């Protein structure tokens, strides 16, 4: 294989890894398979679990849980949830994940991740807010590439391309990006209850656009033909237009930084 092909493969793998994070629906095992926590207490607890001693892991984590720094650490609650699962305490595992939702200033992507874990553990959100859209991922298929843009309820945003490149970071600090991301989320609120759950996350072909609405109850998806989305009467036109508005805001930030 040529060096060009190798580079293309690496970019594709990097894109898929970044894209996967947008949906905030990793399992407990997937989260724990990621690079280990940079905290001695959590490292010891993970080691205890891997050694087949979940009760010891639970004991250590519960003793350390009084530390403010750990209470505000999402990974602490994830490790505790897994340890309690392995120890046969499913309700305790759910309670650990609920503690994540109580973290002050929790990012929307982590809120969605917490709800995904609760569903994995058999928990469900209240019917009154289950279908509230907290994030939207829009993917536009082009010849040889896919553009992926995402906006979240807290104003965070991401954009990157399967062919390489993107704009990442703490983008909600930019008012134009934060406002555009929130508009994207608001534009999709009325659609979620009319879409079926679907976690397939398939990439769109050229000329098609995939919409993923991220809710507490799961991911709701739809795929549309792009030329039809330019018609104002199309049900996804507001979402499509808002996605392009977010792209414009992100480009403004990118160009303003002299990139």
N, C-alpha and C positions, 0 to 999 in steps of 0.2 A: 504493500500500500504506500502511496506517495506521501510526502510530508504534508502536502496541501490537504489530502483526504484525512490525514491524522488530525490536523488542526480543526477541520470541519467537524469531525467526530467529537473532539473535545468540547467545542463550542456547543454542539447539540446536547451533550450530556450536562454541561453547565446550565444551559437554558432549561432543560427538563427539571433539573434539581431546583432551580429558582422558581420555576412555574409551579412545581408541586407545593412549595411553601405558601403560595397565594391562597390556596383553598382551605388551609388551616384545618385539615381533617386527618392528620396523622393518628395512628393508633398509639397506645401506650408503648407497645414493643418497638414501634418505629422511632418514637421519641427517645427511648432509652438506648437505641442502637446508634444514635448520633453521638458526636464527640462528648466525652464524659464531663460531668459538672465540675467546674473549677472551685470546689469547696470541699475541704477535707471530710466534713461530716457526711455529705452526700456521697462522696467517693467511697467511704467506708460502708455506707448503707447499700450501695450498688454491689460492692464486693460481697457483702453478706448474702444478698439475694442470689448472686451467681454461685455462691457456695452452698446454696440450698438451705439458708437460714433466714427466711423471711421474718420470723418472729423477732429475731435479734435486730434486724433492720428496722422493723416497726418501733421497737423499744428505743433504739437510738434516735430515730427521727422524732418520735413523740416527745422525748426528753429535751431534744434540741429545739423543738417547735416554739418554745417561749421566746427564742431570740428574734428580735424584730426583723433583722436582716433576712432570716430564713422565712419568716411569715410572708414577706413581700417578694419571695423568690419563687417564680412559677415552677422551676425544676424541683424544688423541695416538695411541693404538693404532688407533682407527677410521680416522683420516686416513692413517696409515701403511699399514693394510690396503688401503684404496682405491688409494693410490699404487702399491703393489706389484701390485695387480690390473691397473691400467692399464699397468704396466711389464712385464706378462706373467709375474710371479712369483707364481703361485697358492699354492704351498706357503708362501712367505714371508708372503703375506697371511693365511693360516690361522695361522701362528705369531704374527703380530701380535695377532690376536684372542685366541689362547691366553694371551698376556701379560696381557690384561685380567683373565683369570680368576685370575691370580696376585697381583692387587692386594690388599693387606691390608685387611680390613674391607669388601670389595666388597659393595654392597647387592644383595639378591636380585634386584631388578628389572634391575640391570645384568648380573648373572650370567645371567639368562634371555636378555637381549639379546645377550650374547656368544655363547651357544649358538645363537641364531637366526642370527647372522652366520656362525658356523662351518658351519651347515647350508647356508646360501646359497652358501658357498664350497666345498661338497662334503665337509665334515667331518661326523663323526657321533660321538655320545657312546658310551662303553662300554656294552655291553648290560646290565651289572650294575646301572647306575644311570640308564639312559636314561629309564625311566618313573617315576622318583621325582618326586613332586609338590612343586614349589617355590613355587607360588602358585595361588590359586583366585579366580576372578571369578564372582560370582553376580549375575544380573540378573533382576529381578522385574517382569513386565509388569503395569501397572495401567491403568485407564481414562485415557487421555490422557498417560501418563507411564511412565517406566521408572526403577526404583531400582537403582543399581549399587553393589555393595560388593565389596571385594577384600581379601584377606589374604595375606601372604607369609611365607616360612619364617624370615626374620629378625625377624618381629614387626611389620613395617610394615603399614599399612592405609590404605584410602581408601574414601570413600563420597560419592556425589553423585547427583543426580536430573536427568533430562532436562528437567524443568520449571524447573530452576534451583536453585542452592544445593548445598552439599556441605561435607565436612570433610576438609581436606587438611593437609599439613605433616609434620613429623617426629613422627608419632604413636606410633612404637615406644618413645618415652621414657616413655609412660604404661603402667605395669605391666598394668592391666586390659585395655588395647587389645592390647598385645604378646602376652599370654597367649591372648586370644580369637583373634587372627590365627593364632597357631601351632596352636591347636585346630582351626581351620577347615582349615588345610593338612593336619594329621594325619588329619582325618576323611575325606579324599578319597584317601588313599594306596592303599587296596585297589582303587579303582575304575579308575585310569588305564589299566592294562593291558587292561581289558575294553572300552575305548572306542576308536573310530576317530579317526585324525587329522582335524582339521577347523579351518581357519583362516578360515572365513567370517565369524565374529563378528556374526551377524545378531541384531538386537534382538528380544526376545520380544514376542508379542502379549499383550493383557490376559488375565490368568488363567494365564499360562504362565511358567515359570522356566527360564532358560538357565544351565548350569554350564560353565565353561571351566577345565579343569585344565591348568596350565602346567608342562611338564616339559622336560628337556634335549632330548628327542627331538621336541618340538613341542607343540602345543595339542590337547588331547582335549576334546571337547564332548558335551553331552547336553542335550536339552530335555524338560521334564516338565510335566504339568498340576499346578498348585499345590495344589488340594484333596487330591490323592492323596499329595502330599509330607508331609502332616500325619499320615499313617499310619506307625506306628513300624516296620512291616515293609518299607516301601519302601526300596530300596537307596540312594536319595539322602536319606533322612530325616536321617541323622547330619550330612550336609553342610548341608542346609537348616536344621537346628536350630543348627548351629555358626555359620552366616551370621547368623541372628537374634541369637545371642549376641554376635557382633562388633558388630552394629548397636547393641545395648544398651550395650556398652562405649563405643562412639564417642559415643553420645548422652550418656552420663554425663560424659565429658570435655568435650563441647560445653557442656552445661548448667553444669558446674562452673566454666567460665571465664566464666560470666555472659553467654553469647551469646544 
